[in-house]
Protein backbone atom coordinates (compact mmCIF):
# COMPACT_ATOMS: atom_id res chain seq x y z
CA UNK A 1 0.00 0.00 0.00
CA UNK A 2 1.51 3.35 -1.01
CA UNK A 3 2.11 6.07 1.51
CA UNK A 4 -1.25 7.84 1.86
CA UNK A 5 0.25 11.13 3.11
CA UNK A 6 2.70 11.24 0.21
CA UNK A 7 -0.05 10.55 -2.30
CA UNK A 8 -2.24 13.25 -0.75
CA UNK A 9 0.61 15.79 -0.86
CA UNK A 10 1.32 14.91 -4.47
CA UNK A 11 -2.33 15.37 -5.43
CA UNK A 12 -2.51 18.72 -3.62
CA UNK A 13 0.67 19.85 -5.38
CA UNK A 14 -0.75 18.81 -8.76
CA UNK A 15 -4.01 20.68 -8.17
CA UNK A 16 -2.19 23.79 -6.93
CA UNK A 17 0.02 23.84 -10.02
CA UNK A 18 -3.03 23.43 -12.24
CA UNK A 19 -4.78 26.35 -10.55
CA UNK A 20 -1.71 28.58 -10.73
CA UNK A 21 -1.24 27.72 -14.41
CA UNK A 22 -4.87 28.65 -15.12
CA UNK A 23 -4.36 32.00 -13.37
CA UNK A 24 -0.99 32.84 -14.90
CA UNK A 25 -1.67 31.91 -18.55
CA UNK A 26 -4.00 34.87 -19.29
CA UNK A 27 -1.57 37.20 -17.54
CA UNK A 28 1.28 35.98 -19.73
CA UNK A 29 -0.77 36.80 -22.81
CA UNK A 30 -1.49 40.30 -21.51
CA UNK A 31 2.18 40.87 -20.68
CA UNK A 32 3.21 39.69 -24.15
CA UNK A 33 0.69 42.07 -25.76
CA UNK A 34 1.98 44.95 -23.65
CA UNK A 35 5.59 44.16 -24.57
CA UNK A 36 4.67 44.14 -28.26
CA UNK A 37 2.97 47.49 -27.83
CA UNK A 38 5.98 48.98 -26.04
CA UNK A 39 8.29 47.74 -28.79
CA UNK A 40 5.99 49.21 -31.44
CA UNK A 41 5.91 52.56 -29.66
CA UNK A 42 9.70 52.57 -29.31
CA UNK A 43 10.03 52.02 -33.06
CA UNK A 44 7.56 54.83 -33.75
CA UNK A 45 9.37 57.20 -31.38
CA UNK A 46 12.71 56.41 -33.02
CA UNK A 47 11.24 57.05 -36.46
CA UNK A 48 9.70 60.35 -35.33
CA UNK A 49 13.01 61.45 -33.80
CA UNK A 50 14.85 60.63 -37.02
CA UNK A 51 12.30 62.58 -39.03
CA UNK A 52 12.58 65.53 -36.64
CA UNK A 53 16.37 65.54 -36.96
CA UNK A 54 16.10 65.42 -40.74
CA UNK A 55 13.65 68.31 -40.82
CA UNK A 56 15.78 70.36 -38.43
CA UNK A 57 18.79 69.88 -40.70
CA UNK A 58 16.77 70.97 -43.70
CA UNK A 59 15.20 73.90 -41.83
CA UNK A 60 11.64 72.75 -42.39
CA UNK A 61 8.82 72.06 -40.01
CA UNK A 62 8.57 68.41 -39.00
CA UNK A 63 5.96 66.39 -40.78
CA UNK A 64 4.69 63.15 -39.30
CA UNK A 65 5.90 60.27 -41.44
CA UNK A 66 3.34 57.90 -42.93
CA UNK A 67 3.82 54.55 -41.30
CA UNK A 68 1.91 51.35 -41.50
CA UNK A 69 1.36 51.59 -37.72
CA UNK A 70 -0.38 54.95 -37.99
CA UNK A 71 -3.07 53.48 -40.24
CA UNK A 72 -4.46 51.11 -37.65
CA UNK A 73 -4.14 51.10 -33.89
CA UNK A 74 -3.32 47.80 -32.20
CA UNK A 75 -6.05 46.24 -30.06
CA UNK A 76 -6.23 47.59 -26.54
CA UNK A 77 -5.56 45.21 -23.69
CA UNK A 78 -8.58 44.87 -21.47
CA UNK A 79 -9.04 43.19 -18.12
CA UNK A 80 -11.67 40.45 -18.27
CA UNK A 81 -14.83 40.93 -16.25
CA UNK A 82 -14.41 37.65 -14.42
CA UNK A 83 -10.96 38.76 -13.25
CA UNK A 84 -12.37 42.02 -11.95
CA UNK A 85 -15.19 40.19 -10.20
CA UNK A 86 -12.83 37.68 -8.59
CA UNK A 87 -10.57 40.54 -7.44
CA UNK A 88 -13.59 42.30 -5.97
CA UNK A 89 -14.62 39.17 -4.09
CA UNK A 90 -11.07 38.51 -2.93
CA UNK A 91 -10.47 42.08 -1.73
CA UNK A 92 -13.72 42.36 0.19
CA UNK A 93 -15.32 45.66 1.27
CA UNK A 94 -12.98 48.01 -0.62
CA UNK A 95 -13.75 46.19 -3.84
CA UNK A 96 -17.18 47.78 -4.17
CA UNK A 97 -15.45 51.14 -3.96
CA UNK A 98 -13.00 50.07 -6.66
CA UNK A 99 -15.88 48.92 -8.87
CA UNK A 100 -17.59 52.28 -8.40
CA UNK A 101 -14.33 54.04 -9.23
CA UNK A 102 -13.96 52.02 -12.44
CA UNK A 103 -17.54 52.88 -13.36
CA UNK A 104 -16.78 56.57 -12.78
CA UNK A 105 -19.32 57.19 -10.02
CA UNK A 106 -17.30 57.05 -6.82
CA UNK A 107 -19.39 58.19 -3.87
CA UNK A 108 -18.09 59.50 -0.55
CA UNK A 109 -17.19 56.85 1.98
CA UNK A 110 -19.89 56.72 4.72
CA UNK A 111 -17.27 56.77 7.51
CA UNK A 112 -15.53 59.88 6.18
CA UNK A 113 -18.69 61.80 5.49
CA UNK A 114 -19.60 63.63 2.32
CA UNK A 115 -16.86 64.94 0.07
Secondary structure, DSSP 8 states (H G I E B T S, - for coil): ---HHHHHHHHHHHHHHHHHHHHHHHHHHHHHHHHHHHHHHHHHHHHHHHHHHHHHHHT--------HHHHS--------HHHHHHHHHHHTHHHHHHHHHHHT-----TTT---
